[in-house]
Amino acid sequence: DLAVGAVHVAPVDVHHDGDQGWVAAHAELVGRLDATLALERMTETESGIIWRVAAGEVGTVTAWARLVDAAGGTSGEVRGVVPARGGRVDTVIEPGPDRLLVLTERADPGWRAWLDGRPLRTVQTPWQQAFELGGDGGRLVVDFEPQARAPWLVLQGTVLLASLLLAVPVRRRRGGARW
Protein backbone atom coordinates (compact mmCIF):
# COMPACT_ATOMS: atom_id res chain seq x y z
CA ASP A 1 0.00 0.00 0.00
CA LEU A 2 2.98 2.36 0.49
CA ALA A 3 4.32 1.72 -3.04
CA VAL A 4 7.72 0.70 -1.75
CA GLY A 5 10.15 -0.01 -4.58
CA ALA A 6 13.12 -1.41 -2.64
CA VAL A 7 14.01 -2.83 0.77
CA HIS A 8 17.42 -2.29 2.39
CA VAL A 9 18.70 -4.19 5.44
CA ALA A 10 21.89 -2.94 7.05
CA PRO A 11 24.54 -5.53 7.92
CA VAL A 12 25.21 -6.73 11.46
CA ASP A 13 28.53 -5.48 12.80
CA VAL A 14 29.71 -8.48 14.81
CA HIS A 15 32.27 -6.37 16.69
CA HIS A 16 29.72 -3.79 17.88
CA ASP A 17 26.49 -5.79 17.69
CA GLY A 18 27.98 -8.88 19.30
CA ASP A 19 24.67 -9.91 20.87
CA GLN A 20 24.00 -13.37 19.38
CA GLY A 21 20.24 -12.78 19.65
CA TRP A 22 20.62 -9.76 17.38
CA VAL A 23 22.71 -11.75 14.89
CA ALA A 24 20.12 -14.57 14.84
CA ALA A 25 17.24 -12.10 14.38
CA HIS A 26 19.09 -10.47 11.48
CA ALA A 27 19.68 -13.85 9.83
CA GLU A 28 16.00 -14.76 10.25
CA LEU A 29 14.90 -11.43 8.73
CA VAL A 30 17.19 -11.90 5.71
CA GLY A 31 15.87 -15.45 5.25
CA ARG A 32 12.25 -14.29 5.36
CA LEU A 33 12.90 -11.51 2.87
CA ASP A 34 14.67 -13.96 0.55
CA ALA A 35 11.61 -16.24 0.76
CA THR A 36 9.09 -13.48 0.01
CA LEU A 37 7.64 -13.92 -3.48
CA ALA A 38 7.24 -10.20 -4.14
CA LEU A 39 10.92 -9.45 -3.40
CA GLU A 40 13.93 -10.10 -5.61
CA ARG A 41 17.42 -9.84 -4.09
CA MET A 42 19.46 -7.32 -6.09
CA THR A 43 22.81 -6.92 -4.35
CA GLU A 44 24.77 -7.43 -1.16
CA THR A 45 27.56 -5.01 -0.24
CA GLU A 46 29.25 -3.81 2.93
CA SER A 47 26.37 -1.32 3.35
CA GLY A 48 23.78 -4.11 3.43
CA ILE A 49 21.43 -6.17 1.29
CA ILE A 50 18.94 -4.67 -1.16
CA TRP A 51 15.81 -6.35 -2.51
CA ARG A 52 13.64 -4.97 -5.33
CA VAL A 53 9.87 -5.23 -5.15
CA ALA A 54 8.91 -7.31 -8.18
CA ALA A 55 6.09 -5.55 -10.07
CA GLY A 56 2.97 -7.59 -10.56
CA GLU A 57 3.72 -10.17 -7.88
CA VAL A 58 0.95 -11.19 -5.50
CA GLY A 59 -1.17 -8.16 -6.35
CA THR A 60 1.37 -5.58 -5.18
CA VAL A 61 1.08 -2.09 -6.64
CA THR A 62 4.48 -0.52 -7.04
CA ALA A 63 4.42 3.06 -8.19
CA TRP A 64 6.04 6.32 -7.23
CA ALA A 65 2.70 8.12 -7.63
CA ARG A 66 -0.71 6.53 -7.18
CA LEU A 67 -4.37 7.45 -6.85
CA VAL A 68 -6.15 6.22 -3.72
CA ASP A 69 -9.74 6.43 -2.51
CA ALA A 70 -10.07 9.73 -0.60
CA ALA A 71 -12.34 8.17 2.04
CA GLY A 72 -9.55 5.86 3.21
CA GLY A 73 -6.84 8.54 3.40
CA THR A 74 -3.36 7.69 2.12
CA SER A 75 -3.91 4.01 2.97
CA GLY A 76 -7.21 3.86 1.07
CA GLU A 77 -7.94 1.49 -1.80
CA VAL A 78 -5.57 2.06 -4.73
CA ARG A 79 -7.56 3.39 -7.71
CA GLY A 80 -4.64 3.45 -10.12
CA VAL A 81 -1.00 4.27 -10.65
CA VAL A 82 0.19 7.48 -12.23
CA PRO A 83 3.05 7.34 -14.73
CA ALA A 84 6.08 9.28 -13.50
CA ARG A 85 9.58 9.83 -14.78
CA GLY A 86 12.49 11.22 -12.80
CA GLY A 87 10.45 12.40 -9.82
CA ARG A 88 8.03 14.33 -12.03
CA VAL A 89 4.49 13.66 -13.23
CA ASP A 90 3.07 15.14 -16.44
CA THR A 91 0.10 13.09 -17.63
CA VAL A 92 -3.64 13.15 -18.27
CA ILE A 93 -5.91 11.43 -15.78
CA GLU A 94 -9.55 10.48 -16.20
CA PRO A 95 -12.37 11.77 -13.95
CA GLY A 96 -13.43 9.45 -11.16
CA PRO A 97 -14.55 9.33 -7.55
CA ASP A 98 -12.89 11.58 -4.96
CA ARG A 99 -9.24 10.56 -4.85
CA LEU A 100 -5.92 11.52 -3.33
CA LEU A 101 -2.66 11.62 -5.25
CA VAL A 102 -0.06 9.96 -2.99
CA LEU A 103 3.68 10.10 -3.70
CA THR A 104 6.22 7.72 -2.26
CA GLU A 105 8.17 10.70 -0.94
CA ARG A 106 8.49 12.36 2.44
CA ALA A 107 6.15 15.30 2.90
CA ASP A 108 7.96 18.51 1.96
CA PRO A 109 6.69 22.02 1.20
CA GLY A 110 8.68 21.96 -2.06
CA TRP A 111 6.24 19.51 -3.70
CA ARG A 112 3.67 21.17 -5.94
CA ALA A 113 0.82 19.64 -7.98
CA TRP A 114 -1.53 21.16 -10.55
CA LEU A 115 -4.60 19.78 -12.31
CA ASP A 116 -5.32 21.70 -15.53
CA GLY A 117 -3.23 24.59 -14.18
CA ARG A 118 -5.13 24.76 -10.86
CA PRO A 119 -2.91 24.14 -7.78
CA LEU A 120 -3.92 21.13 -5.68
CA ARG A 121 -4.24 21.33 -1.91
CA THR A 122 -1.69 19.38 0.17
CA VAL A 123 -3.13 16.76 2.52
CA GLN A 124 -1.53 16.28 5.96
CA THR A 125 -0.21 12.72 6.37
CA PRO A 126 2.10 11.02 8.85
CA TRP A 127 5.00 11.01 6.36
CA GLN A 128 3.97 10.80 2.70
CA GLN A 129 3.38 13.66 0.30
CA ALA A 130 -0.29 13.69 -0.75
CA PHE A 131 -2.60 16.01 -2.66
CA GLU A 132 -6.38 16.31 -2.72
CA LEU A 133 -7.38 15.49 -6.29
CA GLY A 134 -11.16 15.28 -6.06
CA GLY A 135 -13.12 13.63 -8.86
CA ASP A 136 -11.95 15.87 -11.69
CA GLY A 137 -9.82 14.69 -14.57
CA GLY A 138 -7.37 16.60 -16.75
CA ARG A 139 -3.66 17.26 -17.14
CA LEU A 140 -1.85 16.43 -13.89
CA VAL A 141 1.58 17.94 -13.26
CA VAL A 142 3.66 17.26 -10.13
CA ASP A 143 7.06 18.83 -9.61
CA PHE A 144 9.49 19.62 -6.82
CA GLU A 145 10.63 23.21 -6.30
CA PRO A 146 13.34 23.49 -3.61
CA GLN A 147 12.53 26.15 -1.06
CA ALA A 148 14.77 29.13 -0.26
CA ARG A 149 17.64 28.16 -2.55
CA ALA A 150 18.60 31.72 -3.56
CA PRO A 151 19.49 32.94 -0.02
CA TRP A 152 21.76 29.92 0.49
CA LEU A 153 23.51 30.56 -2.82
CA VAL A 154 24.11 34.20 -1.83
CA LEU A 155 25.47 33.12 1.56
CA GLN A 156 27.77 30.54 -0.05
CA GLY A 157 29.04 33.15 -2.53
CA THR A 158 29.72 35.62 0.28
CA VAL A 159 31.66 33.04 2.31
CA LEU A 160 33.66 32.05 -0.80
CA LEU A 161 34.51 35.70 -1.56
CA ALA A 162 35.55 36.37 2.05
CA SER A 163 37.74 33.25 2.03
CA LEU A 164 39.44 34.34 -1.18
CA LEU A 165 40.08 37.85 0.15
CA LEU A 166 41.55 36.48 3.38
CA ALA A 167 43.83 34.16 1.40
CA VAL A 168 45.39 36.99 -0.64
CA PRO A 169 48.87 37.75 0.69
CA VAL A 170 49.50 41.33 1.82
CA ARG A 171 52.80 43.19 2.02
CA ARG A 172 54.14 44.52 5.26
CA ARG A 173 55.06 48.17 5.33
CA ARG A 174 58.71 48.95 5.61
CA GLY A 175 59.72 51.68 7.91
CA GLY A 176 60.95 52.58 11.30
CA ALA A 177 59.37 51.86 14.60
CA ARG A 178 56.24 53.76 15.36
CA TRP A 179 55.80 55.45 18.71
C-alpha positions as CSV (number, residue, x, y, z in Angstrom):
1,D,0.0,0.0,0.0
2,L,3.0,2.4,0.5
3,A,4.3,1.7,-3.0
4,V,7.7,0.7,-1.7
5,G,10.1,0.0,-4.6
6,A,13.1,-1.4,-2.6
7,V,14.0,-2.8,0.8
8,H,17.4,-2.3,2.4
9,V,18.7,-4.2,5.4
10,A,21.9,-2.9,7.0
11,P,24.5,-5.5,7.9
12,V,25.2,-6.7,11.5
13,D,28.5,-5.5,12.8
14,V,29.7,-8.5,14.8
15,H,32.3,-6.4,16.7
16,H,29.7,-3.8,17.9
17,D,26.5,-5.8,17.7
18,G,28.0,-8.9,19.3
19,D,24.7,-9.9,20.9
20,Q,24.0,-13.4,19.4
21,G,20.2,-12.8,19.7
22,W,20.6,-9.8,17.4
23,V,22.7,-11.8,14.9
24,A,20.1,-14.6,14.8
25,A,17.2,-12.1,14.4
26,H,19.1,-10.5,11.5
27,A,19.7,-13.8,9.8
28,E,16.0,-14.8,10.3
29,L,14.9,-11.4,8.7
30,V,17.2,-11.9,5.7
31,G,15.9,-15.5,5.3
32,R,12.2,-14.3,5.4
33,L,12.9,-11.5,2.9
34,D,14.7,-14.0,0.5
35,A,11.6,-16.2,0.8
36,T,9.1,-13.5,0.0
37,L,7.6,-13.9,-3.5
38,A,7.2,-10.2,-4.1
39,L,10.9,-9.4,-3.4
40,E,13.9,-10.1,-5.6
41,R,17.4,-9.8,-4.1
42,M,19.5,-7.3,-6.1
43,T,22.8,-6.9,-4.3
44,E,24.8,-7.4,-1.2
45,T,27.6,-5.0,-0.2
46,E,29.2,-3.8,2.9
47,S,26.4,-1.3,3.3
48,G,23.8,-4.1,3.4
49,I,21.4,-6.2,1.3
50,I,18.9,-4.7,-1.2
51,W,15.8,-6.4,-2.5
52,R,13.6,-5.0,-5.3
53,V,9.9,-5.2,-5.1
54,A,8.9,-7.3,-8.2
55,A,6.1,-5.5,-10.1
56,G,3.0,-7.6,-10.6
57,E,3.7,-10.2,-7.9
58,V,1.0,-11.2,-5.5
59,G,-1.2,-8.2,-6.4
60,T,1.4,-5.6,-5.2
61,V,1.1,-2.1,-6.6
62,T,4.5,-0.5,-7.0
63,A,4.4,3.1,-8.2
64,W,6.0,6.3,-7.2
65,A,2.7,8.1,-7.6
66,R,-0.7,6.5,-7.2
67,L,-4.4,7.5,-6.8
68,V,-6.2,6.2,-3.7
69,D,-9.7,6.4,-2.5
70,A,-10.1,9.7,-0.6
71,A,-12.3,8.2,2.0
72,G,-9.6,5.9,3.2
73,G,-6.8,8.5,3.4
74,T,-3.4,7.7,2.1
75,S,-3.9,4.0,3.0
76,G,-7.2,3.9,1.1
77,E,-7.9,1.5,-1.8
78,V,-5.6,2.1,-4.7
79,R,-7.6,3.4,-7.7
80,G,-4.6,3.4,-10.1
81,V,-1.0,4.3,-10.6
82,V,0.2,7.5,-12.2
83,P,3.0,7.3,-14.7
84,A,6.1,9.3,-13.5
85,R,9.6,9.8,-14.8
86,G,12.5,11.2,-12.8
87,G,10.5,12.4,-9.8
88,R,8.0,14.3,-12.0
89,V,4.5,13.7,-13.2
90,D,3.1,15.1,-16.4
91,T,0.1,13.1,-17.6
92,V,-3.6,13.2,-18.3
93,I,-5.9,11.4,-15.8
94,E,-9.6,10.5,-16.2
95,P,-12.4,11.8,-14.0
96,G,-13.4,9.5,-11.2
97,P,-14.5,9.3,-7.5
98,D,-12.9,11.6,-5.0
99,R,-9.2,10.6,-4.8
100,L,-5.9,11.5,-3.3
101,L,-2.7,11.6,-5.3
102,V,-0.1,10.0,-3.0
103,L,3.7,10.1,-3.7
104,T,6.2,7.7,-2.3
105,E,8.2,10.7,-0.9
106,R,8.5,12.4,2.4
107,A,6.1,15.3,2.9
108,D,8.0,18.5,2.0
109,P,6.7,22.0,1.2
110,G,8.7,22.0,-2.1
111,W,6.2,19.5,-3.7
112,R,3.7,21.2,-5.9
113,A,0.8,19.6,-8.0
114,W,-1.5,21.2,-10.5
115,L,-4.6,19.8,-12.3
116,D,-5.3,21.7,-15.5
117,G,-3.2,24.6,-14.2
118,R,-5.1,24.8,-10.9
119,P,-2.9,24.1,-7.8
120,L,-3.9,21.1,-5.7
121,R,-4.2,21.3,-1.9
122,T,-1.7,19.4,0.2
123,V,-3.1,16.8,2.5
124,Q,-1.5,16.3,6.0
125,T,-0.2,12.7,6.4
126,P,2.1,11.0,8.8
127,W,5.0,11.0,6.4
128,Q,4.0,10.8,2.7
129,Q,3.4,13.7,0.3
130,A,-0.3,13.7,-0.8
131,F,-2.6,16.0,-2.7
132,E,-6.4,16.3,-2.7
133,L,-7.4,15.5,-6.3
134,G,-11.2,15.3,-6.1
135,G,-13.1,13.6,-8.9
136,D,-11.9,15.9,-11.7
137,G,-9.8,14.7,-14.6
138,G,-7.4,16.6,-16.7
139,R,-3.7,17.3,-17.1
140,L,-1.9,16.4,-13.9
141,V,1.6,17.9,-13.3
142,V,3.7,17.3,-10.1
143,D,7.1,18.8,-9.6
144,F,9.5,19.6,-6.8
145,E,10.6,23.2,-6.3
146,P,13.3,23.5,-3.6
147,Q,12.5,26.1,-1.1
148,A,14.8,29.1,-0.3
149,R,17.6,28.2,-2.6
150,A,18.6,31.7,-3.6
151,P,19.5,32.9,0.0
152,W,21.8,29.9,0.5
153,L,23.5,30.6,-2.8
154,V,24.1,34.2,-1.8
155,L,25.5,33.1,1.6
156,Q,27.8,30.5,-0.1
157,G,29.0,33.1,-2.5
158,T,29.7,35.6,0.3
159,V,31.7,33.0,2.3
160,L,33.7,32.1,-0.8
161,L,34.5,35.7,-1.6
162,A,35.5,36.4,2.1
163,S,37.7,33.2,2.0
164,L,39.4,34.3,-1.2
165,L,40.1,37.9,0.2
166,L,41.5,36.5,3.4
167,A,43.8,34.2,1.4
168,V,45.4,37.0,-0.6
169,P,48.9,37.7,0.7
170,V,49.5,41.3,1.8
171,R,52.8,43.2,2.0
172,R,54.1,44.5,5.3
173,R,55.1,48.2,5.3
174,R,58.7,49.0,5.6
175,G,59.7,51.7,7.9
176,G,61.0,52.6,11.3
177,A,59.4,51.9,14.6
178,R,56.2,53.8,15.4
179,W,55.8,55.5,18.7
